[in-house]
Amino acid sequence: MQEFMIPLDSKSEVPLYEQVCEYVKTEIQQGHLKAGEKLPSSRALAKSLSISRSTVELSYDQLVSEGYLEAVPCKGYYVCNIQGLYTFCKKSAMDNKILKQEKDKARSDYDFALNGIDARSFPYNTWQKLSRRVLKEADSNLFQLGNPWGEPGFRQEIADYLYQARGVHCSAEQILIGAGNDYLLMLLGTILDRNKKIIMEDPTYLTAYYDFLHMGFQVKTVGQDGSGLNVMELEHTDGEIVYVMPSHQFPMGTVMPLSRRMELLSWAGKQEGRYIIEDDYDSEFRYKGKPIPALKGFDNHDCVIYMGTFSKSLAPSIRVSYMVLPVKLMKQYQNQKHPFSVTVSRVDQKILELFLQEGYYQRHLNKMRGIYKSKHDFLLKYLKEEMAEICQVSGEYAGVHLVLAFCNGLTEQEAVIRAKQAGILVYGLSEYCISGNPKASQKVLLGYACMSEKELSQAIKILKKVWEKSNP
């Protein structure tokens, strides 16, 4: 049995279990894994890759069903003899899609990416200063695994920040730290009853949708209106857990008003065991009116599971997220034997702790709000004044993307193709629809974080020309 160092990409659209499958298949097809060779146990592989055991088991089950592995009771998984069955390595449909997207980006002059940041504005000097300081003052304990829930000091700083900025009342003991929301959702999946149905909006954040499916949950969808998730429709489902993004729903950009939030909390309070997962997506960036406190801030029943991240405000590569669990669920998680080790190093936690504690994070947010607001205002003004006959805008005044609905007869597919031919990447709303919402066929999404205002100006002027209906 050999150790596996599988290069997993948590930001890829390809699910983690598929990445494990493809790696093992390639190793077998290329002869690096021989027939009869034993693979690591699901527990050992999960631990070495810092992923859930259920993800590895799902991968192994798939490989068994495809004839690559044989499951021997009480012994483990062994490589099957596939000689003569394959003469080439197949690429999955998802692999081909990702490769195609990467080639498209390589050829594109402008990318209205939805998951990027303004990298030019990252606080490099401050980050370097704090990194040097942490390492200089470090003792040997800093390089040990540390607290499996996250370092106490870091969790306390997050609790203080959430109270001041988002109106969330919680203790540091309710907070879990993890490398990305995917990981935290998998931790959550270890304590939630798999028989409970998850309710999500449609369209929605597909990564979370597939996370739930891969963990074995049944997921149902409900529609949205101008205020967000349709609670009346929710009432007619048998779901007990609902996943929402009230601060700036992705991808529709809806900011859920206070009245709808109260309706949602009322729904949760009507029955024991109901929970709301609040993904506080883009909550840091609001450009009009007073910020609305997080849904968790109004939670009198302790039924909201709050999720936040530093990826959007700082950088995706930092991969530090946090989850506030209701007291009951946190006790349930802590009572589990052999807790998962925290997936964020103590060094990175300490750097972020100081970044929060000494006011650098608040100053950085103020700076980024100004930068993104300037881009937002420029783009919105141009769209409303110069392209009113082509499209209408929604999802404005928060977050870092806009939704365009064509009113000149242009379809989503035509808009994406015309933009691509002009060297510009835009993203169709239908990519984020679970049930094939027909209204999405005339909408596209424009993210504006990555480009400078000069680049935005050049790109949007090109789009105006190519989106004129008379164009071929």
Order of alpha helices (4+ residues) and beta strands (2+ residues): alpha-alpha-alpha-beta-beta-alpha-beta-alpha-alpha-beta-alpha-beta-alpha-beta-beta-beta-alpha-beta-alpha-beta-beta-beta-alpha-alpha-alpha-beta-beta-alpha-beta-beta-beta-alpha
